[in-house]
Amino acid sequence: MAITAEAVKDLRERTGAGMMDCKRALEETNGDVEQAVKNLRERGLAAAAKKAGRDAREGLVSSYIHTGGRVGVLIEVNCETDFVARTDEFQRLVRDLAMQVAGLGALYVDVDRIPEAAIAAKKAALAADESVASKPEAIREKIVEGQLQKWYKEICLFEQPFRDEDRNVRALVTEKIATIGENIRVRRFVRYALGEEM
């Protein structure tokens, strides 16, 4: 099947992958765009995994103040080079991440950064809840683990769903690593809300 330049361009716009990668993906899937998107995402995840160990010391510290000035965020996102930090795509990613923190109020970047004491306290609180304590011993641990996973999605930026999409923030960052071609790390952020307890 002949692959048109228009199909390649459309796939590139949807995925952000290179022209030749898009053409190859369409050829491999006999022009099936959805399968090509899936293949490119899988390849991107593999490429992102290879870049994960690379040093990321450049990047941006950015701010976002929500309309009305009641919520604000400072965020540091790192990449490997100053060149990438100045690109529109990287700056858009940083802004999207700051807006995500402002909107959903994440406390930690990912599960690995939650202090052990906080996890232990949450597990104890969940286990002590009447609805859990009244269940048979065999399923209590599974209930607590399920509720803990739900809690992670509330407080960890990388576990939260990104906007109204099917992917989470971790998947968004991984895709950007694949398309930008450099390791990207969300190093830290702080969220301020007017009238919040000190």
N, C-alpha and C positions, 0 to 999 in steps of 0.2 A: 504494500500500500504506500502511495506517495504521501509524504508529510508536507503540508503547506507551510509557508512562512508565517501565515496568519495563525495557524494552530500553534506553532512554536512560540510566537509572540504572546498569544493568549496564555499559554502554560507558564511562560516566564513571568507575566504579570501576576498570575495567581500564586506562584511559589517563590519568586525572587531568585530562582536558580539560573545558572548561566545558559546561554543560547544553545551551546553544543550539548549540555546535559539534558536540556529540555527536548532537543531533537532526538537524542539517543533514547530517552525515556519513551517518547511517542513511538519510535520505531520498534522498541522492545514490546510495546503493548498494542501494536497494530492500530495506533491512532486512538485508543481508549484513554480519554483525558483523565477520567477519575482514577484509573489504575496508574496512569503516569504520575499523577499528583501523589498517590500513595507511595509509589516506588521512590520518587524524589525525596519525600519526607523520611523514608526509611534510610536512604543513603545519607541524608543530612544528619540524622541521629548518629549514624556510624562515624561520620566526619567530625561531629561535635564531640563525641567520646574521645577521639584521638587528640583533640585540642584541649581537653579538660585539664591536663597537667601543665600546660604552658603558663608562663608567668604573665600576669595582667596587672601592670602598675600604672598605666595611663588611664584616661577616662574623663569623667565629668562629676562634679558635685553640682547638683541642680536643685532648684526649689520649685514648688508648686503651691500657689495660694488659691483655694477654691473660691468661687464667686461669693461675694458677701464677706470675705475675710474671716470666716469662723473656723476654718480648718486649713492648716499649712503643713507641708512636708519638705524636709531636706533629705536628699538621697545621694549616695555615692555609688556609681556604677563604673567598674574598671574594664578596660580592654588592653590589648597588647601595645598599640601604637597611638601616638597623638594624631596621626593622619585619620585613623578610623574614628577617634573621638570627635573629630570635627565634621564628620559626614552627617547629612540630614537623617539617614536611616538610624544611626546610633543615637542621635539626639532625640529622635521621635520615640525610640525605645525607652530612653531614660524618662522622658515626659510621661509616656504611658505607664511606666512602673510607678512614678510618683503619684499619678492620678489614682492608680490602683490602691496604693497605700492610703491615700486620703479618703477614698470611697469606702474601702472595706476594713480599714483599721488594723492591718496586720501588726503583730508585735515582734515577730522574728522573720528572718529571711527564709530559713528552712528548719525542718525538724531537728537537724543536727545541732542547731544553735540554741535550742531550748535548754535551759539549765536542768540538770537531773533532778534537783530538788523540786522544781516546778512540775515536772512530769510525775514524780512520786506523789506530790500533794494532790494533783488532779486525779490520779489513779485511786488514791485513798478516798477522795471526796465522791468519786463515781461509785466505788464499791460500797460506801456507807449509805448511799441513797436507798430509800425504802423500796423503791421499785426494783432495784437490783438485788438488795439483800434478801428479799422475799423469794427470789428464784432459787432453783436447785443449784447446789455447789458446782455441778458439772458445766453449767452454762454461764455462770456469773462472770468468769474470766473472759469468755467470748463477748459478752455484752459490754463489759468494761473496755475491751480492746476496740470494739466497733465504735463506741462513744468517743474513745480517745482519737480514733482516725477522723471522726467528724470534727472534733475540737481542733485538730491540726489544720483542717481546711479553713477554720475560722481565724486562727492566729498566725499561720505561716504563709508568707507571701507566695512562695513557690507552690504551695498546695491549693491556693485559691483558684477558682475558675476565672479565666481572663474575660472580662466583660460578659457578654451573653453568648460566648462561644463554647464549643465542646471541649476545648483544650484548657489546661491550667497554665499558670504563669511559667512554671518550669519548662513546659513544652514550647511556649513562646520564646523564651530565652535560648533554648536549645536550637530552635529553628533559626534564630538570628545568628547564632554562632556558625551554623552551617552556611547561611547566605552571605554573611559579612566576611567569614573566613578567619576570624580571630576568636580566642577565648574571651568570654564575657563573664564577669562576676558582679553580683550585687553585693557590695561590701557591707553597707550599713544604711540605715535610714532612721529618721526621727519624725514622729507625727505629733503635731500640736493641735489641740481643739480648744476653742475659747471656753473658759470656765471649767476646764478639766481639773480634777484633783491633782495637787502637786505631789 
